[in-house]
Amino acid sequence: MSQNNLKTKNKWRSVLLYLILFMVISIGQTYVSMYRFSNNISGDLKTGYLEGIIEGALVCSVLYLPFVIFITRIKSFRTQVIIHSIIVVLLLLIQSHSVFVDREAGWSTYTFSESVRYTVRYSFLPVLVSVLVFCVGSRFIYNRILANK
């Protein structure tokens, strides 16, 4: 296999691994941080708690994909981790906020700023742990695949 083909194959392998890592972390983080609302009825009256989280993780993964493709082109691991971390935190908070709005705020009179504040309050520690796990996973992906270009 030519060097060029190997680089392309490794790049797409790393993108796939980043997406899988993000999906697992996204589902786990949202499940833990919003668990207190798991028994609340969803806004559409039929979506289960885990089903809604998985749907949200899939949507966030689609939003994450273009960023991953861009970030994997950056040579510096430190820069990659900083950009990844910022994007992952934002996407995890968006997903947690959507669950909070669906299961709690949608049935009450929360303003947007109150719902964001409560989402951050409930999600802070799980997001922090998730980003640390993501950084460790990123190091593994970078060392095993991207650094071997």
PyMOL commands that set and color helices and strands:
alter all, ss='L'
color gray80, all
select helices_A, chain A and resi 3-33+35-37+49-71+77-103+105-107+112-144+146-148
alter helices_A, ss='H'
color red, helices_A
deselect
rebuild
show_as cartoon
